[in-house]
């Protein structure tokens, strides 16, 4: 697989299924180099074994949701200004009708049970900002007075002056008159500009104020949503769940901050039971290290937990809630896989879909379940689970397979303290010996998985063996596996990646242990920088979007108010003993530092300070900065930038770790 082959990586988003189980709808997305953005449409497939067909012809249609009767389909599509709006189309196809006109775009939405209304979440810009005044450039806006401890977010920017609010609007019929932009005309002295024409009812804003909201679901004549307050002094990860009457007559708390939960997802079961995915944030309200996200029911004002967060991991994998009668379907991250689970209200858990898959979304009706999955051979497919039978309904992975892929071999190595380290080795065809690249994932509470991974495949195609694992600190191996590095970063996690590398090399003569490079992004950038200060076997290193200086991270990162405090501690001594910047003087390995200009998660200064220190001490180093990109460059950046990054990576290895 070459760098340009990222165009063949088709992902499948969360599907939906007709109420009678006779058809499913889903969205696809893939990078397009000509358009220099991700493109995709909605698809429909008849069950159990129909041929998928495109349902829409937009350039980036996503998030399909069917009305309760299955007759209409709402989804997100960019408007003339590129802002995501809700559109509605007949579930069989046709011309979509625009339903919303949110100036900053819509992020989430939900149908009412009777299909007459849509609730949605959209940011509301402060007057005079973000294009709300025609012709007023961002550089000419008034200064921002910031009083909250959180004030910006990666991929977005400032947040306090554009809180996310909840709206409700009448759902348009698919044959409604379309949305019109008014034509220019000369106005009289007392005339106002013509309004845009949308023949559905005007949207009603249900929330206001400085707090932001996420997630919406109808509960009778109320809309439930998660409320997040921007704190003024100290970080507090607790959120509340509120129910707001759609007639604007009031609201009530469903789950208060006193419950001590950070709520990630909310939905309402057919019988009216409120169901949430949430984690306890501890007595200080900031404990997020290996968050124990679990499934909860809200019953008579009390919250009851259904799943054990110590053994079942429902977090950070796009997990969501689907209902099958009284049962609830959720996604569990485990050992590089994401399986689909059924949870009864008694707390009994059973597996719906497992094996070598990573489930990215699901829906169920009438005994049939559809799931979006990634596999070792495909970046995205839609499968049907019907009884004991699992049928793949799509063939999107064929393009990537035709370009040539290497299916990694799974491996477990016993570490120096006897702890098992689990991971994979991918290598080219042939006997070798191949130079080895050690890859380290971000997070740290994340994981490598079994899905087709372009960052590994491009290196294998270039002649490198790639070794990658899920060391302690990673997700999917029990919560304690993730929490053990709290205020102990660069200890057992460092030992685990090195032990896995050595175990892989010792067990495979085709891997050349005398020619090894190391690379990683975010937390992987941290551990790469830490490794090259403590181990000098590496011919070269690539440090990407790294968490490199905990001392300055607090005042610059969008998660700086709590991430460093929880992972490395707050005392000077704690920070120094876990800081790559504190040991940069020990680095002699040639290092390429890669960062994005608009990265607010690990800000650019993390890279520039580290790079400057390397240059000042004479360590061979280069800095590669991508304009217009944020922390998600390698996953969701502009396709041309992603290819250019691959070219830079391969150039660096060709210079310092040549295949020959």
C-alpha positions in Angstrom: 0.0 0.0 0.0 1.5 3.3 -1.1 0.8 6.8 0.4 -1.6 7.7 -2.4 -3.6 4.6 -1.7 -5.3 6.3 1.3 -8.0 7.1 -1.3 -8.9 3.5 -1.1 -9.6 3.5 2.6 -13.3 3.6 2.8 -14.7 4.0 6.3 -18.3 3.0 7.2 -20.1 5.2 9.8 -22.8 4.3 12.3 -25.7 2.7 10.4 -29.4 2.7 11.0 -32.0 0.0 10.3 -35.6 0.1 9.2 -38.1 -0.6 12.0 -39.1 -3.9 10.3 -35.5 -4.9 9.8 -35.9 -5.0 6.0 -33.3 -2.5 5.1 -30.3 -0.5 6.4 -28.8 2.9 5.7 -25.2 4.0 6.3 -22.6 6.6 5.3 -19.2 6.1 3.9 -16.2 8.4 3.9 -12.8 8.3 2.2 -9.9 10.7 1.6 -10.0 12.2 -2.0 -6.7 13.8 -3.2 -8.3 15.7 -6.0 -10.9 17.3 -3.7 -8.3 17.4 -0.9 -10.9 16.5 1.6 -12.9 13.5 2.8 -15.9 12.7 0.6 -18.8 10.3 1.1 -22.5 9.6 0.6 -25.3 7.7 2.1 -26.1 4.2 1.0 -29.1 1.8 1.4 -29.1 -2.0 1.3 -32.1 -4.3 1.4 -31.8 -7.1 4.0 -30.8 -9.8 4.3 -28.7 -9.9 1.1 -29.3 -6.9 -1.2 -26.8 -5.0 -3.2 -25.9 -1.7 -1.6 -26.8 1.4 -3.6 -26.0 5.1 -3.2 -28.9 7.0 -1.8 -27.5 10.5 -1.9 -25.1 12.4 -4.1 -23.6 15.0 -1.8 -19.9 15.3 -1.3 -19.8 14.6 2.4 -23.1 13.3 3.6 -23.0 11.6 7.1 -24.9 10.6 10.2 -28.1 9.0 8.7 -31.0 8.6 11.1 -34.4 7.1 10.2 -37.7 8.4 11.5 -39.5 5.9 13.7 -41.7 4.7 10.8 -38.7 4.3 8.5 -40.2 6.5 5.8 -37.9 9.5 6.1 -34.1 9.8 6.6 -32.4 12.8 8.2 -28.6 13.3 7.8 -25.9 15.9 7.9 -24.7 17.7 4.7 -22.7 20.9 4.2 -24.6 24.0 3.1 -23.4 26.6 0.7 -20.9 27.9 3.3 -19.7 24.4 4.2 -21.6 24.3 7.5 -23.2 21.0 8.4 -27.0 21.2 8.4 -29.8 18.6 8.8 -31.4 17.5 5.5 -34.4 15.2 5.2 -35.0 12.8 2.3 -37.4 10.0 1.5 -35.8 6.8 2.8 -36.0 5.3 -0.7 -34.1 8.2 -2.2 -34.9 11.5 -3.9 -34.0 15.1 -3.5 -33.1 16.1 0.1 -34.8 19.1 1.7 -32.7 21.3 4.0 -34.2 21.5 7.5 -31.9 23.7 9.5 -30.0 26.9 9.0 -27.5 27.0 11.9 -24.9 29.7 11.2 -22.1 27.6 12.9 -23.5 24.2 11.7 -25.2 21.3 13.4 -23.2 18.7 15.4 -25.9 16.2 16.6 -29.6 15.7 16.1 -32.4 13.3 16.9 -35.9 12.5 15.6 -38.9 12.8 17.9 -40.7 9.4 18.4 -43.7 10.5 16.2 -41.4 11.9 13.5 -42.9 15.4 13.6 -39.8 17.2 15.0 -36.1 17.2 15.1 -33.9 18.3 18.0 -30.4 19.3 17.3 -27.2 20.8 18.8 -25.5 23.8 17.3 -23.0 26.4 18.4 -24.3 30.0 18.8 -21.6 32.6 18.1 -21.4 35.7 20.1 -22.6 38.7 18.1 -19.9 40.1 15.9 -17.8 36.9 15.8 -17.2 34.0 13.4 -18.8 35.6 10.4 -22.0 36.7 12.1 -21.3 40.2 10.7 -20.8 40.1 7.0 -17.4 41.5 6.0 -16.0 41.7 9.6 -12.7 39.8 9.4 -11.6 37.7 12.4 -8.6 40.0 13.0 -11.0 43.0 13.4 -13.2 41.4 16.1 -13.3 42.8 19.6 -10.9 41.4 22.1 -11.9 38.3 24.1 -12.2 38.5 27.9 -11.6 35.0 29.2 -12.6 34.1 32.8 -13.0 30.3 32.6 -10.2 27.8 33.0 -11.2 26.1 29.8 -11.3 28.5 26.8 -10.4 26.6 23.6 -10.6 23.2 22.0 -8.6 21.3 19.4 -10.2 21.4 16.0 -12.4 24.3 17.0 -10.5 27.2 18.7 -12.2 29.5 21.2 -15.3 28.0 22.8 -16.5 30.4 25.5 -17.9 32.8 22.9 -19.8 30.1 21.0 -21.5 27.7 23.4 -23.4 24.7 22.0 -27.1 25.0 22.4 -30.2 22.8 21.9 -32.9 23.6 19.3 -36.0 22.0 18.1 -37.7 22.3 14.7 -40.6 20.8 12.8 -39.4 18.1 10.5 -40.0 19.0 6.9 -41.7 16.5 4.5 -39.5 15.3 1.7 -41.7 17.1 -0.8 -41.4 20.4 1.0 -40.5 23.5 -1.0 -36.7 23.9 -1.0 -34.5 26.4 0.8 -33.9 29.6 -1.1 -31.1 32.2 -0.8 -32.5 35.7 -1.5 -31.3 37.4 -4.6 -29.6 40.8 -4.2 -31.8 43.9 -4.7 -31.8 47.6 -3.8 -33.5 48.2 -0.5 -35.7 51.1 0.4 -34.8 53.4 3.3 -37.0 51.4 5.8 -36.5 47.9 4.3 -34.6 45.1 5.8 -32.7 42.4 3.7 -34.9 39.5 2.6 -34.7 36.5 4.9 -33.8 33.1 3.6 -36.9 31.1 2.8 -37.5 27.8 4.4 -41.1 26.7 4.5 -40.7 24.5 7.6 -41.3 26.1 11.0 -38.6 28.3 12.5 -36.2 26.6 14.9 -36.9 27.2 18.6 -33.8 27.6 20.9 -34.4 25.6 24.1 -31.1 26.5 26.0 -29.2 29.7 26.5 -26.3 31.0 28.6 -22.6 30.2 28.8 -23.0 26.4 29.3 -22.5 24.1 26.3 -24.6 21.0 25.5 -24.1 17.7 23.8 -26.3 14.8 22.8 -30.1 15.1 22.4 -32.9 12.6 22.7 -36.7 13.0 23.1 -38.4 12.0 26.3 -42.1 12.6 25.8 -42.5 16.3 25.4 -39.0 17.0 26.7 -35.5 16.9 25.1 -32.8 15.4 27.3 -29.2 16.7 26.9 -25.9 16.8 28.6 -24.9 20.2 30.1 -21.2 21.2 30.6 -20.4 24.3 32.5 -17.1 26.2 31.8 -15.5 26.5 35.2 -14.1 29.8 36.4 -11.4 28.6 38.8 -10.7 24.8 39.0 -11.3 22.0 36.5 -14.4 19.9 37.1 -15.2 17.1 34.8 -18.7 16.5 36.1 -21.6 17.1 33.8 -25.4 17.2 34.4 -28.2 15.7 32.4 -31.2 18.0 32.0 -34.7 17.6 30.4 -36.1 20.7 28.7 -39.7 21.0 27.7 -40.2 21.6 24.0 -42.8 24.3 24.6 -40.1 26.3 26.5 -42.1 26.1 29.8 -39.1 24.9 31.9 -36.5 22.3 32.5 -35.5 19.8 35.2 -32.4 18.0 36.3 -32.4 14.3 35.5 -28.8 13.6 36.7 -27.2 16.3 38.8 -23.5 17.1 39.3 -23.7 15.5 42.7 -23.8 12.1 41.0 -20.1 12.7 40.2 -20.4 11.5 36.6 -19.0 12.7 33.3 -21.7 11.8 30.8 -20.7 10.9 27.3 -23.8 9.6 25.6 -27.6 9.7 26.3 -30.6 8.0 24.8 -34.1 7.1 25.7 -35.4 3.5 25.5 -38.8 2.8 23.9 -40.4 2.6 27.4 -39.1 6.0 28.4 -36.1 4.9 30.5 -33.1 7.2 30.2 -29.9 5.4 29.5 -26.4 7.0 29.7 -22.8 6.1 29.1 -20.8 7.8 31.8 -17.8 7.5 34.1 -17.1 8.5 37.7 -14.6 11.3 38.0 -13.6 10.7 41.6 -13.7 12.8 44.7 -11.7 15.6 43.2 -13.9 15.6 40.1 -10.9 15.4 37.7 -10.0 11.7 37.6 -10.0 10.8 33.9 -7.0 8.4 33.8 -8.4 5.2 32.2 -11.9 6.5 32.7 -14.3 3.7 33.8 -17.0 4.4 31.3 -20.0 2.2 32.0 -23.6 1.8 31.0 -26.2 3.3 33.5 -30.0 3.4 33.8 -31.7 6.4 35.3 -34.7 5.1 37.3 -36.9 7.2 39.6 -34.2 9.8 39.8 -31.5 7.3 40.8 -28.6 6.2 38.6 -28.0 2.4 38.4 -24.8 1.1 36.8 -25.2 -2.0 34.6 -21.7 -2.8 33.5 -18.4 -3.2 35.3 -15.9 -0.6 34.2 -13.0 -2.6 35.5 -13.5 -5.3 32.9 -15.7 -3.8 30.2 -14.4 -0.7 28.4 -17.2 1.3 26.7 -15.2 4.5 26.2 -13.5 6.3 23.4 -14.4 3.9 20.6 -17.4 5.9 19.2 -19.5 3.8 21.5 -23.2 4.5 21.5 -26.5 3.0 22.6 -29.0 1.0 20.6 -32.2 -0.7 22.0 -33.5 -4.2 21.3 -36.6 -4.5 23.4 -35.5 -4.1 27.0 -31.9 -4.9 26.1 -29.2 -2.4 25.3 -26.4 -2.8 22.7 -23.0 -1.2 23.3 -19.4 -1.5 22.0 -16.6 -2.9 24.2 -12.9 -2.3 23.5 -10.8 -5.4 24.3 -7.3 -6.6 23.2 -7.2 -4.6 20.0 -10.8 -5.5 19.1 -14.1 -3.8 19.6 -16.9 -6.2 20.1 -20.7 -5.7 20.2 -22.4 -6.6 23.5 -25.9 -7.1 24.6 -26.7 -5.8 28.1 -29.9 -6.9 29.9 -31.4 -4.6 32.5 -30.4 -7.2 35.1 -26.8 -6.6 34.2 -26.3 -9.8 32.3 -23.9 -9.3 29.4 -23.6 -11.4 26.2 -21.6 -11.0 23.0 -23.5 -10.2 19.8 -20.5 -9.8 17.5 -16.8 -10.6 18.2 -13.7 -12.0 16.5 -11.2 -10.0 14.5 -13.3 -6.9 14.1 -13.5 -3.3 15.4 -17.2 -2.3 15.6 -17.6 1.4 14.7 -21.4 1.6 14.9 -24.6 -0.5 15.1 -28.4 -0.6 14.9 -30.9 -3.4 15.5 -34.5 -4.2 14.7 -36.7 -7.3 14.6 -33.8 -9.7 15.6 -31.5 -8.3 12.9 -28.4 -6.2 13.8 -26.2 -4.3 11.3 -22.8 -3.1 12.3 -20.0 -1.0 10.8 -16.8 -2.9 11.2 -13.1 -2.6 10.4 -11.0 -5.8 9.9 -7.4 -6.7 9.2 -8.2 -6.7 5.5 -10.6 -3.7 5.3 -10.9 -0.2 6.7 -14.7 -0.4 6.7 -17.6 -2.8 5.9 -21.2 -3.3 6.9 -22.1 -6.6 8.3 -25.5 -8.2 9.2 -25.9 -10.4 12.3 -29.0 -12.5 11.9 -29.3 -15.2 14.5 -25.9 -17.0 14.5 -25.1 -16.0 10.9 -22.8 -13.0 10.2 -22.9 -11.8 6.6 -20.7 -9.1 5.1 -22.9 -6.8 2.9 -20.3 -4.6 1.3 -16.9 -5.0 -0.4 -15.2 -1.6 0.3 -11.9 -3.2 1.2 -11.3 -4.6 -2.2 -9.5 -1.5 -3.4 -7.0 -1.5 -0.6 -6.5 -5.2 -0.9 -5.7 -4.9 -4.6 -3.0 -2.4 -3.7 -1.3 -5.0 -1.5 -1.6 -5.3 2.2 0.3 -7.2 4.9 -1.9 -8.9 7.6 0.0 -8.4 10.8 1.0 -11.4 13.0 -0.3 -11.2 16.6 2.3 -11.6 19.4 2.5 -11.6 23.2 5.9 -11.1 24.8 6.7 -11.6 28.5 8.3 -8.4 29.8 11.2 -8.0 32.2 8.9 -8.1 35.2 6.9 -11.0 33.8 4.0 -8.8 32.6 2.6 -9.9 29.2 2.8 -7.3 26.5 0.4 -7.8 23.6 0.9 -6.4 20.1 1.6 -7.1 16.4 4.4 -7.4 13.8 3.8 -6.5 10.2 6.5 -7.2 7.6 7.1 -7.4 3.9 7.1 -10.7 2.0 10.4 -12.4 1.9 13.1 -13.6 4.2 14.7 -10.3 5.2 16.4 -9.3 7.2 14.3 -6.1 7.3 15.0 -2.9 9.2 12.5 -2.4 12.0 10.4 0.5 12.9 8.9 0.6 16.4 5.6 2.4 16.4 4.0 3.8 19.6 0.3 4.8 19.8 -1.2 8.0 21.3 -3.6 8.3 24.2 -2.1 6.9 26.4 -5.5 5.4 27.2 -6.0 4.2 23.6 -4.8 1.2 21.7 -3.6 -0.3 18.5 -6.1 -2.6 16.9 -6.7 -5.3 14.3 -8.1 -2.9 11.7 -6.2 -2.1 8.4 -3.8 0.6 9.4 -2.3 2.9 6.7 0.6 4.1 8.9 1.8 0.5 9.2 1.0 -0.6 5.6 2.9 2.3 3.9 6.0 1.4 5.9 5.7 -2.3 5.1 5.4 -1.5 1.4 8.6 0.5 1.7 10.5 -2.5 3.0 10.2 -2.1 6.8 9.1 -4.5 9.4 6.8 -2.7 11.9 6.5 -3.6 15.5 3.7 -2.1 17.6 2.1 -3.0 21.0 -0.3 -1.9 23.7 1.9 -1.3 26.7 0.7 -0.6 30.2 -1.3 2.6 30.1 -3.3 1.4 27.0 -7.0 0.6 26.8 -8.6 -2.7 26.3 -6.9 -4.8 29.0 -8.7 -3.9 32.1 -8.8 -0.6 33.8 -5.8 -1.3 36.0 -3.7 -1.8 33.0 -4.5 1.7 32.0 -4.2 3.3 35.4 -0.8 1.9 36.4 1.2 4.7 34.7 -0.7 7.5 36.6 2.1 9.7 37.8 4.5 7.1 36.6 4.9 7.9 32.9 8.1 6.6 31.3 8.4 3.7 33.6 6.6 0.4 32.9 5.1 1.7 29.7 8.7 2.4 28.4 9.8 -1.0 29.5 6.9 -2.7 27.8 7.5 -1.2 24.3 11.2 -2.0 24.5 10.6 -5.5 25.8 8.0 -6.1 23.0 10.5 -4.9 20.4 13.2 -7.2 21.8 10.9 -10.2 22.0 9.7 -9.7 18.5 13.3 -9.4 17.1 14.6 -12.3 19.1 11.7 -14.5 17.9 12.0 -13.7 14.2 15.3 -13.9 12.2 13.8 -11.8 9.4 13.8 -8.8 11.7 17.2 -7.0 11.9 17.7 -5.8 15.5 20.8 -3.9 14.5 18.8 -1.5 12.3 15.9 -0.1 14.3 14.0 3.2 14.3 11.3 4.5 16.6 8.2 6.8 16.0 5.0 7.8 17.7 2.4 10.6 17.9 0.9 12.5 20.8 1.5 10.2 23.9 3.5 8.1 21.4 5.5 11.2 20.7 6.1 11.5 24.4 7.3 7.9 24.8 9.4 8.2 21.6 11.2 11.3 23.0 11.5 9.5 26.4 13.0 6.4 24.8 15.7 8.1 22.7 16.9 9.9 25.9 17.3 6.5 27.7 18.1 4.0 24.9 20.6 4.8 22.2 20.1 1.8 19.9 17.8 3.7 17.4 19.2 4.9 14.1 16.6 7.6 13.9 13.4 8.8 15.5 10.2 10.7 14.5 8.4 12.6 17.2 4.9 13.7 16.1 2.5 16.1 17.9 4.1 15.1 21.1 3.3 15.8 24.8 6.9 16.9 25.4 7.0 19.5 28.1 4.4 19.0 31.0 5.5 22.2 32.6 4.2 24.4 29.8 1.4 22.1 28.7 -0.9 23.3 31.5 -1.1 26.8 30.2 -1.3 26.1 26.5 -3.2 22.8 25.8 -7.0 22.6 25.6 -6.8 19.7 28.2 -3.9 21.3 30.1 -6.1 22.1 33.1 -6.2 18.5 34.1 -4.3 16.1 31.8 -0.8 16.8 33.1 -1.9 17.2 36.7 -3.5 13.7 36.6 -0.9 11.9 34.5 2.4 13.4 35.8 1.4 15.3 38.9 1.7 18.9 40.0 5.0 19.2 41.9 8.2 20.3 40.3 9.9 17.1 41.1 7.1 14.9 39.7 7.0 16.9 36.5 10.8 16.8 36.0 11.1 13.1 36.5 8.6 12.4 33.8 9.4 15.2 31.3 11.1 14.5 28.0 12.2 18.1 28.0 14.1 17.5 31.3 16.2 14.8 29.6 16.5 16.2 26.1 20.2 16.8 26.8 20.7 13.0 26.7 19.3 12.6 23.1 21.8 11.9 20.4 19.4 10.1 18.0 18.7 12.0 14.7 15.1 13.2 15.2 12.4 14.5 12.9 9.9 16.6 14.9 6.5 16.7 13.1 3.7 19.0 14.3 0.6 20.9 13.1 0.2 24.6 13.3 -3.3 24.6 14.8 -2.8 21.7 17.2 -4.4 22.9 20.5 -4.2 19.5 22.1 -0.4 19.3 22.1 0.4 22.9 21.1 3.1 23.8 18.6 5.3 25.2 21.3 5.8 21.6 22.6 7.5 20.8 19.3 9.4 24.1 18.8 10.9 24.0 22.3 12.0 20.4 21.9 13.4 20.9 18.4 15.3 24.0 19.5 16.8 22.2 22.4 18.0 19.4 20.0 19.5 21.9 17.6 21.2 24.0 20.3 23.0 20.9 21.6 24.0 19.6 18.1 21.7 16.6 17.8 20.7 16.1 14.1 17.1 17.4 13.9 14.5 18.7 11.5 11.1 20.3 12.2 8.2 19.7 9.8 5.1 22.0 10.5 1.8 21.5 8.7 -0.3 24.7 8.1 -4.0 24.6 8.7 -3.9 21.2 10.5 -4.7 20.2 14.1 -4.0 17.2 16.3 -5.9 14.9 13.9 -3.6 15.3 10.9 -2.8 11.6 10.4 -6.5 10.6 10.8 -8.6 13.5 9.4 -6.2 16.0 7.9 -6.3 17.2 4.3 -5.5 14.2 2.1 -2.6 15.9 0.4 -1.0 16.8 3.7 -1.4 13.2 4.8 0.4 12.0 1.7 3.1 14.7 2.1 3.6 13.5 5.7 4.1 9.9 4.5 6.6 11.2 1.9 8.5 13.0 4.7 8.4 9.9 6.9 9.8 7.7 4.2 12.4 10.3 3.3 13.6 10.4 6.9 13.9 6.6 7.1 15.6 6.4 3.7 18.3 8.7 5.1 18.7 7.3 8.6 17.3 3.7 8.3 17.7 2.7 4.6 16.2 -0.5 3.6 19.3 -1.5 1.6 
